[in-house]
Structures are given as structure tokens and as C-alpha cells.
Amino acid sequence: MDGLLDAPADTSADAPADGRAAAIASVSLAAFEADRDGFAQALGASFERYGFAIVADHGIPAPVIARAEAAAKALFALPEAAKRAYHVPGSGGARGHTPFGIETAKDATAVDLKEFWHIGRELPGGHRFSDAMAPNIWPHELADFRRAMLDLYAAFETTGARLLEAIARYLAIAPDFFVDPVADGNSVLRLLHYPPVTRAGDEGGASIRAGAHEDINTITLLLGAEEAGLEILDRDGRWLAVTPGEGELAVNVGDMLQRLTNGRMRSTTHRVANPADARARVARYSMPFFLHFRPDYRIETLPSCIDAAHPDRTPVPITANDYLMQRLREIRLL
């Protein structure tokens, strides 16, 4: 990973959580308009300390969320053969369905206990990024699916833009710095289904719902983390539970933002652990939005994040698309 933890830690799948909730204060995006710099300081401080923040009053309409949740559950309830018809081998899972037991966390050997579906940006014909951003795949069995997901995608982008402005303010760079890098960005809405943990070898075995990993992208906005399981690896090597309130977003820094800021914004290792109680018999659903730079954006360390005490850790720039491909190979999706 690009990030540096303050102490070495056991990131194995069976490293037990200590049961503490992460002390991540919820910040309200409703305060953004009244005090943009104040919100930026609260958000940025949480990112520097944990790599994560919990955002309340995020502005994504509840009906849009409910409609997308219903469509996602209907999707994963389809017969296995129907879902697999939308799997595109060799595509890195960029669009459509990725079946259960394929994705593997970087440097791990055990597969994750999940299946997922990806929706990306809808591009007009002949767009300059068509080679890097595949067209979406829509399940013909679900009439409302496309509209529900595009509405949620658009709402995530709106909220994400406000969070990026806050990050820019915290970094003391132009408030609109991120507008151009994410214009036509390769952002992805992922629908996740973690089935009940009932398969032989799942409980107490090497596989967990999502192995310890860092996100590839710029920032991730996650709906559905109220269901227990999301944990972050803290600086002292302990796993801490992340527990948003009902309807709140869990937001985290990705590797691209960490690289851009020379590690000032931390891309923290996190996982989704298997429940240890009756919730193991309950399916878990979530909807993360991986906000990406545009494919040709050159990730080059911000000069303001380099000084004598913090020399440039990645002096050679890399495009967002090349960085993405590198990471997808590491997690065995390519």
C-alpha cells in the first residue's frame, strides 16, 4: 500500500476486533453552506487521523436511496444463471456482475465472501474516454433498475463534489481544484451483496466478507455501513468498528488521493468482518460509490504537501487509468 501506518499490524483475516467503535465523530454536511472552512477542518482532521469520516445530512434523497436499495436486492435475488449472464470475464469487473468468490484482497489468498455489480458513467457515443470506460450493462429482467441506479449515481456525484471542495479547503489549495480532475471521471457505483455466512469453511476459516484492503480511487462514499462488519486498522494495530448512524455515509480516502497528497490524507486499511452472532445468518447489502479522477489525469504530488520533513514519496507521476489497472491486477480482477 502507499500509506504508512505508525506501527506494524496483523492484517490477517482472523485478527480479532477488540469490540471498540472507532471514535470517528459524525460531521454534518448541512453545515457546509454556513461554514465551509469549519466543515472542511472537521472533515480533513478525521481523514488525517483515521482515513475515514462519517457524514450526516449528506443530501442524497432518502427516496433515491430506497429505490436503489430495492432494485439492488431484486438484482441479487435473480437466479444465479441469470446473474452470470451479465458477467464479462477479463473485464476486471468494470461493468455488470462479478460472481461470488472471485475478488481477492491484495496479497491475500482467500477469496472475499461477496458478489457485486458495477455501474459506471454513461458516455455519449465517440467520447474520448470510451476506450477506458466500458458501456453499462443493464439487467433486462428489472425494468426500474437503470433509472434507479443512474439517479443514485448522480446524487453521489453531487455530494462527492461538495466533499472534494471541503478537502481542497483543508489542504489550502483552490476550492475548485478537484472540479477538472473528476470531470468525466471513471467513478463506479458498486452494489454489494454479502450472503449469510453459512457455507462450509466460512465461519472461522480464512475467508471473510471483504479482506483487509485499501481503496484504489480518490474518495469512497458508502451507504449501508449501519450493518455491523466494517472495521478499520488503527495506528496501534487494532481493528476498530465503524458505526455510522441510520442513513449516514461512511467516507474514506483512497490510494489516489493519498498519493496526490504525499500521504497526508491516509488511505486506511479496512475490511468487512464476518458477524460473530445471529447476524451471520443475515445477508448484508451496501452501496459504495468509488469517486475517481478522469482516466488521463496525471496524479502528481501536490507541491504544498512536500517539505523537508515530508519528501516526495512518489516523484514519478502516473495517470489515473494506469494506476487503476495496476491495482486491479493486484486484486486479481485482471
Disulfide bonds with the S-S distance in Angstrom:
none
